[in-house]
Amino acid sequence: MQSLSLIQQLAVSILPILFAITIPAGAQAFMADYLGDRTAYMTGRRTFSPLAHIDPIGSIALPLAGVAMGGFIIGWPKSLQFNPGAMRKPRSALAKVAAVTPLANLAMALLWAGVAVAADHLSVYFGEPLQLMALIGIKVNVALMIFTLIPLPPLPGGIIVQALLPARAAWQFSKVERYSFWILLLLMFSGILGKVLLPLVQAIVMLIVGAVL
């Protein structure tokens, strides 16, 4: 493949990144609704349309900045409100809602792998940019899947851990949430996050790509 300019790189990255960040939010909304919480439905968030879930900073600006700088891409959708009290078995229900996020990213990584295979059978004019977009889709979704599994609330990994703990321990663990943002910033800017997560991300990406291409 030819090397791309920054503008071209951003252009082929927009859709994969947008879907990787917003589709899991839609999946969470559907799961919460299925478990008895109608909040997402009433606020217009029970949809897979990216427009309903876009956060200008977390869904567009920050991820594209990561692409431009060639760094680890992270992002988030617009905050999704839940009413755990409306769900059946609230603690386990919240864990199920949280688990949907990494599972949705994994599903999308596999779907993008299918797109990469299909693109391989198209003309170079259409196939090459589509295959590049698919490879970006695989990488971004795997990266976000791993990132969301970090055991810090309110990340899905933290919510799942909290649901598995005994009630008293879960309450103590929930207090970590007020420091999570600063912990993540420290891990990111110290380079620890990249050193720990990137090898894992690369291994999973290579496994998926190697299986289809």
DOTIVEX-107497 format. One record per residue (C-alpha): x, y, z; residue in three letters. Coordinates in pm, whole numbers. Layout:
{x X | y Y | z Z | rest Ala}
...
//
This chain:
{x 0 | y 0 | z 0 | rest Met}
{x 106 | y 354 | z -66 | rest Gln}
{x 193 | y 573 | z 230 | rest Ser}
{x -92 | y 809 | z 315 | rest Leu}
{x -89 | y 1176 | z 397 | rest Ser}
{x -223 | y 1278 | z 737 | rest Leu}
{x -551 | y 1395 | z 578 | rest Ile}
{x -596 | y 1062 | z 399 | rest Gln}
{x -516 | y 872 | z 717 | rest Gln}
{x -773 | y 1071 | z 913 | rest Leu}
{x -1031 | y 1023 | z 637 | rest Ala}
{x -1009 | y 642 | z 640 | rest Val}
{x -1002 | y 639 | z 1022 | rest Ser}
{x -1316 | y 841 | z 1093 | rest Ile}
{x -1580 | y 572 | z 1031 | rest Leu}
{x -1401 | y 282 | z 1206 | rest Pro}
{x -1329 | y 498 | z 1511 | rest Ile}
{x -1680 | y 644 | z 1525 | rest Leu}
{x -1841 | y 299 | z 1504 | rest Phe}
{x -1596 | y 149 | z 1756 | rest Ala}
{x -1690 | y 411 | z 2015 | rest Ile}
{x -2064 | y 458 | z 1956 | rest Thr}
{x -2193 | y 110 | z 1863 | rest Ile}
{x -2104 | y -37 | z 2206 | rest Pro}
{x -2306 | y 245 | z 2366 | rest Ala}
{x -2605 | y 140 | z 2157 | rest Gly}
{x -2548 | y -222 | z 2260 | rest Ala}
{x -2541 | y -116 | z 2626 | rest Gln}
{x -2868 | y 72 | z 2579 | rest Ala}
{x -3040 | y -230 | z 2425 | rest Phe}
{x -2910 | y -460 | z 2700 | rest Met}
{x -3028 | y -223 | z 2976 | rest Ala}
{x -3369 | y -201 | z 2809 | rest Asp}
{x -3385 | y -582 | z 2783 | rest Tyr}
{x -3307 | y -608 | z 3156 | rest Leu}
{x -3592 | y -373 | z 3247 | rest Gly}
{x -3444 | y -22 | z 3244 | rest Asp}
{x -3631 | y 198 | z 2994 | rest Arg}
{x -3414 | y 507 | z 3052 | rest Thr}
{x -3216 | y 470 | z 2728 | rest Ala}
{x -3536 | y 423 | z 2528 | rest Tyr}
{x -3699 | y 731 | z 2681 | rest Met}
{x -3391 | y 947 | z 2615 | rest Thr}
{x -3353 | y 834 | z 2254 | rest Gly}
{x -3036 | y 636 | z 2316 | rest Arg}
{x -3168 | y 286 | z 2241 | rest Arg}
{x -3031 | y 293 | z 1888 | rest Thr}
{x -2718 | y 195 | z 1699 | rest Phe}
{x -2711 | y 530 | z 1518 | rest Ser}
{x -2374 | y 696 | z 1597 | rest Pro}
{x -2545 | y 1036 | z 1598 | rest Leu}
{x -2725 | y 950 | z 1922 | rest Ala}
{x -2403 | y 864 | z 2104 | rest His}
{x -2139 | y 1107 | z 1976 | rest Ile}
{x -1940 | y 1306 | z 2230 | rest Asp}
{x -1750 | y 1578 | z 2035 | rest Pro}
{x -1435 | y 1539 | z 2245 | rest Ile}
{x -1439 | y 1171 | z 2332 | rest Gly}
{x -1577 | y 1035 | z 2004 | rest Ser}
{x -1407 | y 1260 | z 1750 | rest Ile}
{x -1138 | y 1504 | z 1869 | rest Ala}
{x -939 | y 1282 | z 2107 | rest Leu}
{x -939 | y 965 | z 1891 | rest Pro}
{x -840 | y 1154 | z 1576 | rest Leu}
{x -565 | y 1328 | z 1773 | rest Ala}
{x -442 | y 980 | z 1865 | rest Gly}
{x -437 | y 886 | z 1496 | rest Val}
{x -249 | y 1205 | z 1405 | rest Ala}
{x 13 | y 1143 | z 1675 | rest Met}
{x 37 | y 772 | z 1604 | rest Gly}
{x -39 | y 688 | z 1966 | rest Gly}
{x -278 | y 464 | z 2157 | rest Phe}
{x -634 | y 550 | z 2055 | rest Ile}
{x -890 | y 593 | z 2331 | rest Ile}
{x -1231 | y 755 | z 2333 | rest Gly}
{x -1577 | y 749 | z 2480 | rest Trp}
{x -1939 | y 810 | z 2374 | rest Pro}
{x -2184 | y 1055 | z 2524 | rest Lys}
{x -2264 | y 953 | z 2881 | rest Ser}
{x -2538 | y 691 | z 2895 | rest Leu}
{x -2773 | y 708 | z 3193 | rest Gln}
{x -2902 | y 394 | z 3366 | rest Phe}
{x -3150 | y 327 | z 3644 | rest Asn}
{x -3019 | y 11 | z 3814 | rest Pro}
{x -3324 | y 2 | z 4040 | rest Gly}
{x -3543 | y -67 | z 3738 | rest Ala}
{x -3338 | y -371 | z 3636 | rest Met}
{x -3391 | y -726 | z 3751 | rest Arg}
{x -3107 | y -820 | z 3993 | rest Lys}
{x -2939 | y -476 | z 3963 | rest Pro}
{x -2578 | y -578 | z 4044 | rest Arg}
{x -2558 | y -865 | z 3797 | rest Ser}
{x -2758 | y -659 | z 3546 | rest Ala}
{x -2502 | y -378 | z 3556 | rest Leu}
{x -2226 | y -633 | z 3498 | rest Ala}
{x -2412 | y -762 | z 3192 | rest Lys}
{x -2459 | y -409 | z 3058 | rest Val}
{x -2089 | y -339 | z 3113 | rest Ala}
{x -1978 | y -667 | z 2951 | rest Ala}
{x -2163 | y -577 | z 2632 | rest Val}
{x -1905 | y -305 | z 2557 | rest Thr}
{x -1593 | y -523 | z 2506 | rest Pro}
{x -1806 | y -792 | z 2341 | rest Leu}
{x -1940 | y -537 | z 2092 | rest Ala}
{x -1585 | y -423 | z 2014 | rest Asn}
{x -1477 | y -783 | z 1960 | rest Leu}
{x -1774 | y -844 | z 1729 | rest Ala}
{x -1688 | y -533 | z 1527 | rest Met}
{x -1323 | y -634 | z 1500 | rest Ala}
{x -1437 | y -964 | z 1349 | rest Leu}
{x -1681 | y -786 | z 1116 | rest Leu}
{x -1402 | y -557 | z 995 | rest Trp}
{x -1194 | y -870 | z 934 | rest Ala}
{x -1473 | y -987 | z 704 | rest Gly}
{x -1464 | y -651 | z 526 | rest Val}
{x -1087 | y -691 | z 479 | rest Ala}
{x -1142 | y -1029 | z 315 | rest Val}
{x -1411 | y -888 | z 84 | rest Ala}
{x -1191 | y -588 | z -5 | rest Ala}
{x -918 | y -827 | z -118 | rest Asp}
{x -1145 | y -931 | z -407 | rest His}
{x -1217 | y -578 | z -530 | rest Leu}
{x -1020 | y -363 | z -771 | rest Ser}
{x -719 | y -182 | z -625 | rest Val}
{x -899 | y 153 | z -659 | rest Tyr}
{x -1178 | y 47 | z -422 | rest Phe}
{x -1020 | y -246 | z -242 | rest Gly}
{x -703 | y -84 | z -112 | rest Glu}
{x -865 | y 204 | z 84 | rest Pro}
{x -1143 | y -29 | z 205 | rest Leu}
{x -890 | y -283 | z 327 | rest Gln}
{x -694 | y -11 | z 506 | rest Leu}
{x -1016 | y 110 | z 669 | rest Met}
{x -1091 | y -248 | z 776 | rest Ala}
{x -744 | y -292 | z 928 | rest Leu}
{x -790 | y 31 | z 1122 | rest Ile}
{x -1131 | y -96 | z 1235 | rest Gly}
{x -973 | y -416 | z 1366 | rest Ile}
{x -694 | y -231 | z 1551 | rest Lys}
{x -920 | y 33 | z 1705 | rest Val}
{x -1182 | y -216 | z 1823 | rest Asn}
{x -923 | y -448 | z 1976 | rest Val}
{x -753 | y -152 | z 2148 | rest Ala}
{x -1083 | y -26 | z 2291 | rest Leu}
{x -1186 | y -377 | z 2393 | rest Met}
{x -866 | y -416 | z 2597 | rest Ile}
{x -888 | y -60 | z 2733 | rest Phe}
{x -1246 | y -103 | z 2856 | rest Thr}
{x -1146 | y -418 | z 3045 | rest Leu}
{x -911 | y -222 | z 3273 | rest Ile}
{x -1052 | y -290 | z 3623 | rest Pro}
{x -1121 | y 71 | z 3715 | rest Leu}
{x -1477 | y 200 | z 3756 | rest Pro}
{x -1656 | y 344 | z 3564 | rest Pro}
{x -1485 | y 145 | z 3286 | rest Leu}
{x -1674 | y -179 | z 3207 | rest Pro}
{x -1391 | y -386 | z 3355 | rest Gly}
{x -1430 | y -202 | z 3685 | rest Gly}
{x -1809 | y -242 | z 3684 | rest Ile}
{x -1774 | y -616 | z 3624 | rest Ile}
{x -1523 | y -651 | z 3910 | rest Val}
{x -1752 | y -449 | z 4136 | rest Gln}
{x -2046 | y -678 | z 4058 | rest Ala}
{x -1841 | y -988 | z 4141 | rest Leu}
{x -1726 | y -861 | z 4481 | rest Leu}
{x -1922 | y -909 | z 4805 | rest Pro}
{x -2145 | y -611 | z 4882 | rest Ala}
{x -1915 | y -447 | z 5139 | rest Arg}
{x -1603 | y -493 | z 4925 | rest Ala}
{x -1793 | y -363 | z 4620 | rest Ala}
{x -1887 | y -48 | z 4811 | rest Trp}
{x -1524 | y 9 | z 4910 | rest Gln}
{x -1408 | y -59 | z 4553 | rest Phe}
{x -1661 | y 193 | z 4415 | rest Ser}
{x -1471 | y 470 | z 4597 | rest Lys}
{x -1185 | y 423 | z 4350 | rest Val}
{x -1401 | y 581 | z 4078 | rest Glu}
{x -1330 | y 936 | z 4198 | rest Arg}
{x -959 | y 878 | z 4125 | rest Tyr}
{x -993 | y 669 | z 3807 | rest Ser}
{x -954 | y 958 | z 3563 | rest Phe}
{x -629 | y 1070 | z 3725 | rest Trp}
{x -499 | y 713 | z 3749 | rest Ile}
{x -561 | y 663 | z 3377 | rest Leu}
{x -394 | y 994 | z 3292 | rest Leu}
{x -90 | y 896 | z 3498 | rest Leu}
{x -73 | y 556 | z 3330 | rest Leu}
{x -107 | y 712 | z 2985 | rest Met}
{x 146 | y 992 | z 3018 | rest Phe}
{x 398 | y 776 | z 3203 | rest Ser}
{x 389 | y 531 | z 2912 | rest Gly}
{x 291 | y 242 | z 3139 | rest Ile}
{x -48 | y 199 | z 2971 | rest Leu}
{x 105 | y 166 | z 2626 | rest Gly}
{x 381 | y -71 | z 2741 | rest Lys}
{x 131 | y -303 | z 2908 | rest Val}
{x -157 | y -290 | z 2660 | rest Leu}
{x 9 | y -248 | z 2319 | rest Leu}
{x 175 | y -594 | z 2309 | rest Pro}
{x -158 | y -753 | z 2398 | rest Leu}
{x -343 | y -545 | z 2137 | rest Val}
{x -84 | y -630 | z 1871 | rest Gln}
{x -101 | y -1002 | z 1951 | rest Ala}
{x -481 | y -1011 | z 1917 | rest Ile}
{x -476 | y -801 | z 1599 | rest Val}
{x -216 | y -1032 | z 1443 | rest Met}
{x -425 | y -1333 | z 1543 | rest Leu}
{x -735 | y -1191 | z 1372 | rest Ile}
{x -554 | y -1059 | z 1064 | rest Val}
{x -350 | y -1376 | z 1028 | rest Gly}
{x -667 | y -1584 | z 1033 | rest Ala}
{x -833 | y -1398 | z 744 | rest Val}
{x -555 | y -1255 | z 523 | rest Leu}
//
